[in-house]
Amino acid sequence: MEFGGILGFDIGIILAPMGADVSGPELVAAVANAGGIGLLASPVNGYDVTVKAIQETKKLTKKAFGAGVLLEFDNERTIKAIFDEKLACLEVYWGDFPKEMVDEAHKHGIKVIHQIGSVKEAERAIAAGVDCIIAQGVEAGGHIIGTVSLMALLPRIVDVVGERDIPVVAAGSISDARGYVAALAMGAKGICVGTRFIATKEAYANDYYKQQLLHYTEAETDRTDLYGRLTWRAYVRCLNTPFHQKWRNAPDSIQNDDSQPIIGRTIVYWQEIILRRFAGQVANRTTTGQLQDMVMLAGQGVGLVNDIVPAAEVIKRYVEGAKTIIQGLREKYHPDSTPPTPTTPEDEKWTWVDKFCF
Ligand SMILES: Cc1cc2nc3c(=O)[nH]c(=O)nc-3n(C[C@H](O)[C@H](O)[C@H](O)COP(=O)(O)O)c2cc1C
């Protein structure tokens, strides 16, 4: 079991690139400043707007960060902007990222992180030469590409990766330090967190949405394809709100087209958007309208989300909590072992429990 940084970052905790702009500049910078791996939710296929979002982030942090891109859409211009801005890493999701593109990213000094939901996808990502794989379980919030729970998927992906120098990161309902340590015990080198980071001061989500997270439990989410069918018909996990309960069995023909009433307005990355019923967008800070009738993406780990705190505090709780658990395990099972003496400044940063566990 290894505990520590990955991909050159101090801490192996990835902020999921939560769209459309929940993981905006403020949240990404906060996570980066706290030593984690902040991934910006990229604007869809726009060069200038992506550069602008990256520049906004750079104003808030001197630390390295990355961005996430959805391969479901044509995102050539967004990817070019990420390459030109030479971010530390590019996360890709929902599709194949060919070897030529991985090579191109590497030429720009950018590491590629591929989020997958199955062994087959992981095999293709490995063949393409990615630097990191996020294994996403079906309990995750937001879009979910697979159908397998993290507990079953993660060790399989760890086995498929084998001895290769490709850290496997676990995603899906890891909302506190216990989940972090469990993921490490199953062979992950880090975790990718979405839902817990929505309930932070810096997340660009609407306050109403953040507040709702505090009141729902692990039994009150649903896997559904009801939202955003017009642009992207895919499964997401969301809160099972009264609105969702009423419509969750709506027939396939129901979609967020012009026949649906307008339920709100929002601005996403400087662009105004009209929200119709069943739109796929979550409410951000600018959103007005029937907030209770908008999709609220969240993972089953929402039951562990009980407060809205700064992102740095979330990271601290994961790291300190994990250290306490690991230290307890060490004392229980290896009471006579002595911690290695730190010899370099790098070692000083990490006490014995951090890097050298079992
Ligand atoms: C609001 C929201 C939006 C998301 N948007 C994206 C996205 O644009 N790209 C992506 O790779 N993953 C996205 N995800 C999924 C995350 O990458 C990750 O798998 C998930 O958040 C982990 O589960 P958790 O939310 O239970 O922590 C999103 C998740 C949420 C909750």
The ligand as an SDF file (V2000), in Angstrom:
LIG
                    3D

 31 33  0  0  0  0  0  0  0  0999 V2000
  -21.2720   17.4480  -11.1860 C   0  0  0  0  0  0  0  0  0  0  0  0
  -20.3410   16.4480  -11.8150 C   0  0  0  0  0  0  0  0  0  0  0  0
  -19.8500   16.6920  -13.0850 C   0  0  0  0  0  0  0  0  0  0  0  0
  -18.9220   15.8030  -13.6620 C   0  0  0  0  0  0  0  0  0  0  0  0
  -18.4120   16.0980  -14.8860 N   0  0  0  0  0  0  0  0  0  0  0  0
  -17.4010   15.3440  -15.3850 C   0  0  0  0  0  0  0  0  0  0  0  0
  -16.7230   15.7220  -16.5880 C   0  0  0  0  0  0  0  0  0  0  0  0
  -17.0630   16.7100  -17.2210 O   0  0  0  0  0  0  0  0  0  0  0  0
  -15.6740   14.9540  -17.0010 N   0  0  0  0  0  0  0  0  0  0  0  0
  -15.2670   13.8540  -16.3030 C   0  0  0  0  0  0  0  0  0  0  0  0
  -14.2910   13.2240  -16.6830 O   0  0  0  0  0  0  0  0  0  0  0  0
  -15.9280   13.4450  -15.1900 N   0  0  0  0  0  0  0  0  0  0  0  0
  -16.9640   14.1620  -14.7100 C   0  0  0  0  0  0  0  0  0  0  0  0
  -17.6120   13.7640  -13.5650 N   0  0  0  0  0  0  0  0  0  0  0  0
  -17.2860   12.4450  -12.9670 C   0  0  0  0  0  0  0  0  0  0  0  0
  -16.0250   12.4980  -12.1450 C   0  0  0  0  0  0  0  0  0  0  0  0
  -14.9040   12.5190  -12.9980 O   0  0  0  0  0  0  0  0  0  0  0  0
  -15.8290   11.3560  -11.1460 C   0  0  0  0  0  0  0  0  0  0  0  0
  -15.8240   10.1160  -11.7760 O   0  0  0  0  0  0  0  0  0  0  0  0
  -16.8700   11.3240  -10.0490 C   0  0  0  0  0  0  0  0  0  0  0  0
  -17.2070   12.6080   -9.6100 O   0  0  0  0  0  0  0  0  0  0  0  0
  -16.3750   10.4890   -8.8650 C   0  0  0  0  0  0  0  0  0  0  0  0
  -17.4230   10.1430   -8.0240 O   0  0  0  0  0  0  0  0  0  0  0  0
  -17.9340   11.0330   -6.7920 P   0  0  0  0  0  0  0  0  0  0  0  0
  -18.6820   12.1820   -7.4120 O   0  0  0  0  0  0  0  0  0  0  0  0
  -18.8230   10.1140   -6.0690 O   0  0  0  0  0  0  0  0  0  0  0  0
  -16.7430   11.5030   -6.0250 O   0  0  0  0  0  0  0  0  0  0  0  0
  -18.5450   14.6280  -12.9700 C   0  0  0  0  0  0  0  0  0  0  0  0
  -19.0560   14.3880  -11.6940 C   0  0  0  0  0  0  0  0  0  0  0  0
  -19.9410   15.2790  -11.1110 C   0  0  0  0  0  0  0  0  0  0  0  0
  -20.4660   14.9890   -9.7350 C   0  0  0  0  0  0  0  0  0  0  0  0
  1  2  1  0
  2  3  1  0
  2 30  2  0
  3  4  2  0
  4  5  1  0
  4 28  1  0
  5  6  2  0
  6  7  1  0
  6 13  1  0
  7  8  2  0
  7  9  1  0
  9 10  1  0
 10 11  2  0
 10 12  1  0
 12 13  2  0
 13 14  1  0
 14 15  1  0
 14 28  1  0
 15 16  1  0
 16 17  1  0
 16 18  1  0
 18 19  1  0
 18 20  1  0
 20 21  1  0
 20 22  1  0
 22 23  1  0
 23 24  1  0
 24 25  2  0
 24 26  1  0
 24 27  1  0
 28 29  2  0
 29 30  1  0
 30 31  1  0
M  END
$$$$
